[in-house]
Amino acid sequence: MQNTDIEIIVIEDEADILELLEYHLGKEGYAVTGFLSSENVEQFLEEENPALMIVDRNLPGLEGSEFVAKMREVGYEIPVIFLTAKDKEKDLEEGFVSGGDDYMTKPFNTKELLLRVEALLKRSGVRLSDKLKYRDLALDMQKRELFIDDKRIELTNLEFKLLHTFVKNPHQPLDRDFLRDEVWGDDSINFHDKTINVAMNRLKKKLDPEAVKEYFAPVWGVGYKLL
């Protein structure tokens, strides 16, 4: 997995939202530590060096922006994204004044949050891993190129996204709806039942023309998984 040396702290008092964030960030390859309040975070910061914090404003005890302001006073400069149901102008201003770097209001779009995390990490100088390896597949995320045993394999942008989605989720059956949303996204208007089958067959032929390596297996009634 990529990014595992990049640690992110999530402070969120709603357990289901915390779990959701831990799952999606973990799926992107980040190391994630979750807290239901700010109570033990300062002690954690003394021992660890996280690259970013995602902080809910409405926390029990010390409110999120107060906690961040306190961290800033002590000297911590970790980038912070606030999550909050407070979306009035004065609330936004308060968040930035207390030391926040970005802001998302609830309910939030998970994909957008992941993009903001990536953008904030880049701005703060944290290098995201741009090479991803699985078996003999080597994906260059920056150039969006695939190499198998140092030989470059020509993939379309869509095929690269499809392969990347499987490499991020190895050995897991990925259903068609998930693949459609992850890979085709907004283009799924032109999506048909056989679209995934056609794309998978093309990808398999490019990766394994002799059909001897068995990268993928169909999962009956669900979709496919990367072996």
C-alpha positions in Angstrom: 0.0 0.0 0.0 1.1 3.6 -0.6 1.4 6.4 1.9 1.7 4.2 5.0 4.4 6.4 6.4 2.0 9.3 6.3 0.1 9.4 9.6 -3.3 11.3 10.0 -5.1 12.0 13.2 -8.9 12.1 13.2 -10.7 13.6 16.2 -14.5 13.0 15.8 -17.0 12.3 18.6 -19.5 10.5 16.4 -18.2 6.9 16.3 -19.8 6.1 12.9 -18.3 9.1 11.2 -14.9 8.3 12.8 -15.1 4.7 11.6 -16.0 5.9 8.1 -13.1 8.3 7.9 -10.7 5.7 9.3 -11.9 3.2 6.6 -11.6 5.6 3.6 -8.2 7.1 4.7 -6.9 3.7 5.5 -8.0 2.5 2.0 -6.0 5.3 0.5 -3.0 3.8 2.3 -2.6 6.4 5.1 -1.8 5.4 8.7 -4.8 6.6 10.7 -5.3 7.1 14.5 -8.8 8.1 15.6 -9.9 9.8 18.8 -13.5 10.4 20.1 -12.3 13.6 21.9 -9.2 15.8 22.2 -8.4 14.4 25.6 -5.4 12.2 24.9 -4.3 13.8 21.6 -1.7 16.1 23.1 0.1 13.1 24.8 0.0 11.3 21.4 1.6 14.3 19.7 4.5 14.2 22.1 5.3 10.7 20.9 4.2 10.7 17.2 4.7 13.1 14.3 1.4 13.0 12.3 1.3 14.8 8.9 -2.2 16.1 9.3 -5.2 16.4 11.7 -8.9 16.2 10.8 -10.8 17.8 13.7 -14.5 18.0 14.4 -15.5 21.4 15.8 -18.2 20.1 18.0 -16.2 18.0 20.5 -17.0 17.1 24.1 -14.9 19.0 26.6 -12.5 21.3 24.7 -14.2 22.5 21.5 -12.3 21.6 18.3 -11.1 25.1 17.4 -10.1 25.8 21.0 -8.1 22.6 21.0 -6.3 23.6 17.7 -5.7 27.1 19.0 -4.1 25.6 22.1 -1.9 23.3 19.9 -0.8 26.3 17.9 0.1 28.2 21.0 2.3 25.3 22.2 4.0 25.3 18.8 2.5 22.5 16.8 2.2 23.5 13.1 0.4 20.3 11.9 -2.0 21.1 9.1 -5.7 20.9 10.2 -8.9 20.3 8.3 -12.0 21.2 10.4 -15.2 19.2 10.0 -18.3 20.9 11.3 -22.0 21.4 11.0 -21.3 25.1 11.7 -21.3 26.8 8.3 -22.0 30.5 9.2 -19.4 33.0 8.1 -18.4 33.8 11.6 -17.9 30.1 12.4 -15.7 29.7 9.3 -13.7 32.8 10.3 -13.3 31.5 13.8 -12.0 28.2 12.5 -9.3 29.8 10.4 -8.3 32.3 13.1 -7.8 29.4 15.6 -5.3 27.8 13.2 -7.3 25.7 10.7 -6.0 25.3 7.2 -9.2 24.0 5.5 -12.8 23.5 6.3 -15.6 21.0 5.4 -19.2 21.2 6.5 -21.2 18.2 7.4 -22.6 16.2 5.7 -19.4 16.0 3.6 -18.5 14.2 0.4 -15.8 11.6 1.2 -14.1 11.8 -2.2 -13.8 15.6 -1.8 -12.3 15.2 1.7 -9.7 12.8 0.4 -8.8 15.3 -2.4 -8.5 18.1 0.2 -6.3 15.9 2.4 -4.0 15.1 -0.6 -3.9 18.8 -1.6 -3.1 20.0 1.9 -0.3 17.4 2.3 1.2 18.5 -0.9 1.1 22.2 0.1 2.7 21.3 3.4 5.6 19.5 1.6 4.6 16.0 2.4 5.5 13.7 -0.5 2.9 11.2 -1.3 4.3 7.9 -2.6 4.1 8.0 -6.4 5.0 4.4 -6.9 2.7 1.5 -6.2 3.7 -2.1 -6.5 1.6 -5.3 -6.6 3.1 -8.7 -7.6 5.0 -7.8 -10.8 2.9 -4.7 -11.5 4.5 -1.3 -10.9 2.2 1.8 -11.2 3.8 5.2 -11.5 1.0 7.4 -10.0 2.6 10.7 -11.2 3.0 9.7 -14.8 0.1 7.3 -14.7 2.1 4.6 -16.3 2.3 0.8 -15.8 5.4 -1.3 -15.9 5.5 -5.1 -15.8 9.1 -6.4 -15.3 10.4 -3.0 -16.3 8.4 -3.1 -19.6 6.0 -0.3 -20.1 2.4 -1.4 -20.8 0.2 1.1 -22.7 -3.0 1.7 -20.8 -5.8 4.2 -21.4 -6.6 6.6 -18.5 -9.7 4.6 -17.7 -7.8 1.3 -17.7 -5.1 2.8 -15.4 -7.9 4.0 -13.0 -9.5 0.5 -13.1 -6.2 -1.2 -12.3 -5.4 1.3 -9.5 -8.8 0.6 -7.9 -8.0 -3.1 -7.7 -4.4 -2.6 -6.5 -5.8 -0.4 -3.6 -8.2 -3.2 -2.7 -6.4 -6.5 -3.3 -8.1 -9.8 -2.6 -11.5 -8.1 -2.1 -14.5 -8.7 -4.3 -15.3 -5.4 -5.9 -18.9 -5.1 -7.0 -20.0 -3.4 -10.2 -21.6 -0.4 -8.5 -18.4 0.3 -6.6 -16.3 0.0 -9.7 -18.6 2.2 -11.7 -18.5 5.0 -9.0 -14.7 4.7 -8.5 -13.6 4.5 -12.1 -16.3 5.9 -14.3 -17.6 8.5 -11.8 -19.4 11.3 -13.6 -19.0 9.5 -16.9 -21.3 6.7 -15.7 -24.2 8.2 -17.6 -22.8 6.3 -20.6 -22.4 3.2 -18.5 -24.1 0.0 -19.5 -24.2 -3.5 -17.9 -21.5 -4.9 -20.1 -19.2 -1.8 -19.8 -17.2 -3.3 -16.9 -16.9 -6.7 -18.7 -15.5 -5.1 -21.8 -13.1 -2.9 -19.9 -11.9 -5.9 -17.7 -11.3 -8.1 -20.8 -9.2 -5.4 -22.4 -7.2 -4.8 -19.3 -6.6 -8.5 -18.8 -5.4 -8.9 -22.4 -2.9 -6.0 -21.9 -1.6 -7.3 -18.6 -1.5 -10.9 -19.5 -1.7 -11.6 -23.3 -0.8 -15.3 -22.7 -3.5 -15.7 -20.0 -1.1 -17.4 -17.6 -0.7 -15.1 -14.7 -4.3 -14.9 -13.4 -4.4 -11.4 -12.0 -8.2 -11.3 -11.7 -11.0 -13.7 -10.8 -14.7 -13.1 -11.5 -16.9 -13.2 -8.4 -20.2 -14.6 -9.4 -23.1 -12.2 -8.9 -20.8 -9.5 -7.6 -17.9 -8.4 -9.8 -14.2 -9.1 -9.8 -11.3 -9.4 -7.4 -7.5 -9.0 -7.8 -5.7 -12.2 -6.8 
